[in-house]
Amino acid sequence: MGDIHEGPRQRIATAHLARYIGQPVCFVGRVEKIHPTGKLFVLSDGEGKHTTVELSEPLDEEISGVVEVVGRVTNQATIMCMSYVQFREDKSPFDLELYNEALKIIHEFPEYFPFG
Amino acid sequence: SQNIVPCTVSQLLAAEQVDETFRIHDVEISQVTMVGIIRHAEKAPTNILYKVDDMTAAPMDVRQWVDTDEAGGENVVVPPGTYIKVAGHLRSFQNKKSLVAFKIMPLENMNEFTTHILEIVHAHMILRKNLMSASRVPQSFSSAGIGDVGGYGGGGSLPVNGLTAHQSQVLNLIKNCTVPEGMSLQELKFQLHNMSMSTIKQAVEFLSSEGHIYSTVDDDHYKSTDAE
């Protein structure tokens, strides 16, 4: 399968999940809830729609705020997370709605923002 | 070439190389900006090698030369997991592309990451538009760089069809202005006594968003992107 980070990972929102089943993706969203087992958490995107993110190993830290997940879309349209990063919001809050607008634009103009 | 073009890693990898120069959409590019997350950082005596990832391809090698005379400051290694904006030159060695950075800035406000995405689409759309336009002449971008407000019009004659009479009048006055800081709104009002200030402002806003003019010293002064 290889390291997913060595190739393109399409930036998507919840609405795109069904279209990218099996594909490597990058999802940015706000943490809504974390499952008690720590193996699952839910993120909301810039349109407020929820995506479930699954982990092979439980979280070893508390996550909150805006998180960027890299992973593969499962058949159930969840994301199997390979890595994640928390966006810093110590100086300014991250405008997730604006990011969603940018996503719409890069999906509309893939010739000017190619993945791969 | 004086351009500084915001790019994705995928665009940098796809840039065509002819001898010592690189071209994207047939425009020669040299200086680029790129935003990504540091996946790996390696410090050597003379340089720091980062692997920077923007999700569009595999992480790209970004090398920052270390000033061996200077102690500290410039040469602190930015830790992996940090989102950075890189300004640098595209290089290729043994068919492998990399960047040599002259500036590496950790992002303090992640909204800059979103803005960069939008700037990339805009810049590449303009580059492509110039390639496709009927009256193509050698490209010349404002030396202030592509990140500035307004004009990316480049050389050649932009069609004035599709402009209203008011917009054409305003554009012509701005085009013929030889003052270095461009034409002011006040001067436009003085010359166009038939037009209200709000009509002039609307025309200026439209012309600016279409790339015919750009603001200079402030939002009250404009020059034409077509000016010789």
HADDOCK unambig.tbl for C-alpha pairs under 7 A between the chains (distance, minus, plus):
assign (segid A and resid 5 and name CA) (segid B and resid 58 and name CA) 6.23 0.50 0.50
assign (segid A and resid 6 and name CA) (segid B and resid 57 and name CA) 6.74 0.50 0.50
assign (segid A and resid 6 and name CA) (segid B and resid 58 and name CA) 4.15 0.50 0.50
assign (segid A and resid 6 and name CA) (segid B and resid 59 and name CA) 6.78 0.50 0.50
assign (segid A and resid 7 and name CA) (segid B and resid 57 and name CA) 4.68 0.50 0.50
assign (segid A and resid 7 and name CA) (segid B and resid 58 and name CA) 4.66 0.50 0.50
assign (segid A and resid 8 and name CA) (segid B and resid 55 and name CA) 5.44 0.50 0.50
assign (segid A and resid 8 and name CA) (segid B and resid 56 and name CA) 4.56 0.50 0.50
assign (segid A and resid 8 and name CA) (segid B and resid 57 and name CA) 4.15 0.50 0.50
assign (segid A and resid 8 and name CA) (segid B and resid 58 and name CA) 6.55 0.50 0.50
assign (segid A and resid 9 and name CA) (segid B and resid 55 and name CA) 5.16 0.50 0.50
assign (segid A and resid 9 and name CA) (segid B and resid 56 and name CA) 6.14 0.50 0.50
assign (segid A and resid 87 and name CA) (segid B and resid 110 and name CA) 6.89 0.50 0.50
assign (segid A and resid 88 and name CA) (segid B and resid 110 and name CA) 6.80 0.50 0.50
assign (segid A and resid 91 and name CA) (segid B and resid 108 and name CA) 6.56 0.50 0.50
assign (segid A and resid 91 and name CA) (segid B and resid 109 and name CA) 6.44 0.50 0.50
assign (segid A and resid 92 and name CA) (segid B and resid 109 and name CA) 5.64 0.50 0.50
assign (segid A and resid 94 and name CA) (segid B and resid 110 and name CA) 6.01 0.50 0.50
assign (segid A and resid 94 and name CA) (segid B and resid 111 and name CA) 5.77 0.50 0.50
assign (segid A and resid 95 and name CA) (segid B and resid 111 and name CA) 6.46 0.50 0.50
assign (segid A and resid 99 and name CA) (segid B and resid 114 and name CA) 5.66 0.50 0.50
assign (segid A and resid 102 and name CA) (segid B and resid 114 and name CA) 6.78 0.50 0.50
assign (segid A and resid 102 and name CA) (segid B and resid 117 and name CA) 6.85 0.50 0.50
assign (segid A and resid 102 and name CA) (segid B and resid 118 and name CA) 6.23 0.50 0.50
assign (segid A and resid 112 and name CA) (segid B and resid 121 and name CA) 5.08 0.50 0.50
assign (segid A and resid 112 and name CA) (segid B and resid 124 and name CA) 5.69 0.50 0.50
assign (segid A and resid 112 and name CA) (segid B and resid 125 and name CA) 6.39 0.50 0.50
assign (segid A and resid 113 and name CA) (segid B and resid 8 and name CA) 6.93 0.50 0.50
assign (segid A and resid 113 and name CA) (segid B and resid 121 and name CA) 6.12 0.50 0.50
assign (segid A and resid 114 and name CA) (segid B and resid 10 and name CA) 6.36 0.50 0.50
assign (segid A and resid 114 and name CA) (segid B and resid 56 and name CA) 6.67 0.50 0.50
assign (segid A and resid 115 and name CA) (segid B and resid 10 and name CA) 6.48 0.50 0.50
assign (segid A and resid 115 and name CA) (segid B and resid 56 and name CA) 4.36 0.50 0.50
assign (segid A and resid 115 and name CA) (segid B and resid 57 and name CA) 6.50 0.50 0.50
assign (segid A and resid 116 and name CA) (segid B and resid 10 and name CA) 5.82 0.50 0.50
assign (segid A and resid 116 and name CA) (segid B and resid 56 and name CA) 5.71 0.50 0.50
assign (segid A and resid 116 and name CA) (segid B and resid 57 and name CA) 5.29 0.50 0.50
